[in-house]
Amino acid sequence: MNRKKVLLLGSTGKMGVALAAALRSGHELVCAHRPEFDATDFAKVALIIRQERPDVVINTVAHLGIEPCEDDPHKAFELNALYPRLLAQLSAENDFLLVHFSTDAVFADRDAFYAEDDVPRPVNVYGMTKYAGDMFVEAFAQKYYIARISVLFGETNKHTQFVEKMLDKLQSHDRLSPNSPVLRIAGDIICSPCYSRDVAEAVRTLLQEEYPYGLYHLANEGKASLYDLMKEIVATLGVDAVVEKVSYKDFPARGRKNTSTPITTKKFKPLRPWRQAVSEYCHGLKHVAEQT
């Protein structure tokens, strides 16, 4: 692929940071993020795209999480469905390639892995609005990649998602306490952990090798419960903490949770096993801690 101009919408989140690092070399990268960039201002979104005239637009912006979407379904529909529709329409009008991120939350529970040809059946507002966004992209964009991912971990300055929240709990533990910190993690929510760096490299490969347009599942190989994931992270970091296996039912929620939605791919080479990715991620965390 020749050097292209890439407009990255939402460059300060976990996925945005990884994508910026992966694409900075070999591409003309333009990053748009808050406060200058507001995805809910559709007129400004269109203006930025028309001014920049990118070859590729990558969107990582979404209203994330089951609870926030149940609390504000209007915002969820605006950001997860109508905003991708706008980008898809602009893609067709301005002839750029759109890369849009989806989620395993579009699926209902089952033990078997979901692949790209499985039909979504969302069970909550988050999944429904994300699936609506996927369908708008497929309906309006002529050149697109939909990258579907699962529970994401990776380098970030934001601490609003699962792994970072758990690590924050360990950080905030009273060091003078004689007891080790305890993390109570659901052992009955099953996902396919995704390392943001690996997903970003996969997107880079899609662009460089010019894969056929369409939907791709980009998760690290294998599946794990949230308990498995955090136990592996805590053990690899060598943190003195207790990871206790509990049920998701122990945590009251407003929305129905997806409890078993592991994903795999039939269209892309598998990403490395999730435990290998966790090892690299934790090595990076240790290195940063040593530098501070």
C-alpha positions in Angstrom: 0.0 0.0 0.0 1.3 3.4 -0.9 1.7 6.1 1.7 -1.8 7.2 2.6 -3.3 10.0 4.6 -5.0 8.5 7.6 -7.5 10.5 9.8 -7.8 8.9 13.2 -11.0 9.9 15.0 -10.6 9.3 18.8 -6.8 9.1 19.2 -6.5 9.4 23.0 -8.3 6.2 24.0 -6.8 2.8 24.4 -7.4 1.7 20.8 -6.5 5.2 19.4 -3.1 5.2 21.2 -2.2 1.8 19.8 -3.4 2.7 16.3 -1.4 6.0 16.3 1.8 4.1 17.3 1.2 1.4 14.6 0.4 3.7 11.8 2.7 6.7 12.4 5.4 5.1 10.3 4.6 4.8 6.7 1.5 7.0 6.7 0.6 10.7 7.0 -1.3 10.5 10.2 -3.8 13.1 11.4 -5.3 12.7 14.9 -8.5 14.2 16.0 -9.6 14.0 19.7 -11.4 16.0 22.4 -11.8 18.8 23.1 -11.3 20.0 19.5 -13.1 17.0 18.1 -16.7 16.3 19.1 -18.3 13.2 17.5 -21.8 14.4 18.4 -21.3 17.6 16.2 -22.0 15.9 12.9 -21.6 19.2 10.9 -18.0 19.6 12.3 -17.2 15.9 11.7 -18.2 16.4 8.1 -16.2 19.6 7.9 -13.0 18.0 9.3 -13.2 15.2 6.8 -13.8 17.5 3.9 -10.9 19.8 5.0 -8.4 16.9 5.5 -9.5 14.9 2.5 -8.1 11.6 3.9 -7.6 8.3 2.1 -8.5 6.4 5.2 -10.7 7.3 8.2 -10.4 5.2 11.4 -13.1 5.6 14.0 -12.6 4.5 17.6 -15.2 6.7 19.1 -18.2 5.0 20.8 -20.5 5.2 23.8 -19.0 2.2 25.6 -20.3 -0.2 28.2 -23.6 -1.9 29.1 -24.4 0.3 32.1 -23.7 3.7 30.4 -25.8 2.8 27.4 -28.7 1.6 29.6 -28.5 4.9 31.5 -28.4 7.1 28.3 -29.8 5.2 25.3 -30.2 8.4 23.3 -26.5 9.1 23.5 -25.7 5.4 22.8 -27.8 5.5 19.6 -26.3 8.8 18.6 -22.7 7.8 18.9 -22.9 4.0 18.2 -25.4 4.1 15.3 -26.0 7.5 13.8 -22.4 8.7 13.9 -21.1 5.6 12.1 -23.9 6.1 9.6 -22.6 9.6 8.9 -19.1 8.4 8.5 -20.3 5.7 6.1 -22.2 8.2 4.0 -19.2 10.5 3.9 -17.1 7.6 2.9 -19.3 6.9 -0.1 -19.4 10.6 -1.0 -15.7 11.4 -0.6 -14.2 8.0 -1.6 -12.2 7.2 1.5 -11.8 3.8 3.2 -13.6 3.6 6.6 -12.3 1.5 9.4 -14.9 1.1 12.1 -14.7 -0.8 15.5 -17.4 -3.2 16.6 -17.8 -5.5 19.6 -18.6 -9.0 20.7 -21.5 -7.5 22.6 -23.6 -7.8 19.4 -24.0 -11.5 20.2 -26.1 -13.5 22.6 -24.5 -16.1 24.9 -23.2 -19.4 23.7 -20.3 -21.7 24.5 -18.9 -21.9 21.0 -16.8 -19.2 19.3 -18.5 -16.7 17.1 -17.0 -16.1 13.6 -17.6 -13.4 11.0 -20.5 -15.3 9.3 -22.5 -15.8 12.6 -25.6 -13.6 12.8 -25.6 -11.1 15.7 -28.4 -11.2 18.3 -27.9 -8.3 20.7 -29.4 -8.5 24.2 -28.9 -5.0 25.5 -28.8 -1.3 24.4 -25.0 -1.3 23.9 -25.1 -4.4 21.6 -28.2 -3.2 19.7 -26.7 0.3 19.0 -23.3 -1.1 18.0 -24.9 -3.6 15.7 -27.0 -0.8 14.2 -23.8 1.1 13.5 -22.3 -2.0 11.8 -25.3 -2.4 9.6 -25.2 1.3 8.6 -21.5 1.0 7.6 -22.3 -2.1 5.6 -25.2 -0.4 3.9 -23.7 3.0 3.0 -19.9 2.6 2.8 -18.4 1.1 -0.4 -14.9 0.7 1.1 -14.8 -0.4 4.7 -13.4 -2.6 7.3 -15.4 -3.4 10.4 -13.0 -4.6 13.2 -14.9 -6.6 15.8 -13.1 -6.9 19.1 -13.8 -8.2 22.7 -12.6 -7.1 26.1 -9.7 -4.8 25.5 -6.5 -4.3 27.5 -3.5 -2.2 26.6 -1.5 1.0 27.3 -3.7 4.0 28.2 -4.0 7.1 30.3 -7.7 6.6 30.7 -9.0 4.3 33.5 -12.6 3.8 32.5 -12.6 0.2 31.3 -12.5 -3.1 33.2 -8.7 -4.0 33.3 -7.7 -0.4 34.3 -10.4 -0.2 36.9 -9.1 -3.4 38.5 -5.5 -2.2 38.4 -6.6 1.1 40.0 -8.1 -0.8 42.9 -4.7 -2.4 43.5 -3.0 0.9 43.3 -5.4 2.5 45.8 -5.0 -0.3 48.3 -3.7 1.0 51.7 -0.1 -0.2 51.7 -0.1 0.0 55.5 -2.8 -2.6 55.7 -1.6 -6.0 56.9 -4.0 -7.7 54.4 -3.4 -8.2 50.7 -5.8 -6.4 48.4 -8.7 -8.5 47.1 -10.2 -8.3 43.6 -13.6 -10.0 43.2 -13.9 -10.9 39.6 -16.6 -12.8 37.7 -15.6 -16.2 36.6 -18.8 -16.7 34.5 -18.3 -13.9 32.0 -16.4 -15.4 29.0 -14.7 -13.3 26.4 -11.7 -13.3 24.0 -9.2 -10.9 25.5 -7.8 -8.4 23.0 -4.4 -6.6 23.3 -4.7 -3.1 21.7 -1.2 -3.3 20.2 -2.0 -6.6 18.4 -5.4 -5.3 17.2 -3.7 -2.1 15.9 -1.1 -4.2 14.0 -3.9 -6.3 12.5 -5.5 -3.1 11.2 -2.2 -2.1 9.8 -2.0 -5.4 8.0 -5.5 -5.0 6.6 -4.6 -1.7 5.2 -1.1 -2.5 3.9 -2.0 -5.9 2.3 -5.3 -4.5 1.0 -7.5 -7.3 2.4 -11.0 -7.6 0.8 -13.4 -5.1 2.3 -15.8 -6.3 5.0 -16.0 -7.5 8.6 -13.1 -9.0 10.5 -12.9 -10.5 14.0 -9.6 -9.3 15.5 -9.2 -10.9 18.9 -6.2 -12.7 20.5 -6.5 -16.4 20.2 -8.4 -18.3 22.8 -11.1 -17.4 25.4 -11.0 -16.6 29.1 -13.3 -15.5 31.9 -12.7 -12.0 33.4 -11.4 -13.9 36.4 -8.9 -15.8 34.2 -7.7 -12.5 32.6 -7.1 -10.6 35.8 -5.6 -13.6 37.6 -3.1 -13.8 34.7 -2.3 -10.1 34.8 -1.9 -10.0 38.6 0.4 -13.1 38.5 2.5 -11.8 35.7 2.9 -8.4 37.4 3.9 -10.2 40.6 1.5 -8.2 42.6 0.7 -9.3 46.1 -3.1 -9.6 45.7 -5.9 -12.1 46.0 -8.1 -12.6 42.9 -11.3 -14.1 44.1 -13.7 -15.9 41.6 -17.3 -14.8 42.0 -20.4 -14.6 39.8 -21.5 -11.6 37.7 -24.8 -12.0 39.6 -23.0 -10.7 42.7 -22.8 -7.3 41.0 -26.3 -5.8 40.4 -26.7 -4.3 36.9 -29.4 -2.4 35.1 -28.8 -4.0 31.7 -28.7 -7.7 30.7 -25.0 -8.8 30.5 -23.4 -10.7 27.7 -21.8 -13.7 29.6 -20.3 -15.9 26.9 -19.4 -14.3 23.6 -15.9 -15.5 22.6 -14.9 -14.7 19.0 -12.6 -16.1 16.4 -11.9 -15.5 12.7 -12.3 -17.3 9.5 -11.0 -14.4 7.4 -7.8 -13.3 9.0 -4.7 -14.9 10.5 -5.2 -15.6 14.2 -3.6 -13.1 16.6 -1.2 -14.7 19.1 -2.7 -16.4 22.2 -4.0 -14.0 24.8 -1.7 -15.1 27.5 1.4 -14.2 25.4 -0.2 -10.8 24.8 -0.7 -10.4 28.5 2.9 -11.1 29.1 4.1 -8.3 26.8 1.5 -5.9 28.2 2.6 -6.6 31.8 6.3 -6.2 30.8 5.4 -2.8 29.5 3.6 -1.9 32.7 6.6 -2.9 34.8 8.9 -0.9 32.6 6.8 2.2 33.0 6.7 1.7 36.8 10.4 1.4 36.9 10.8 4.7 35.1 8.6 6.6 37.5 
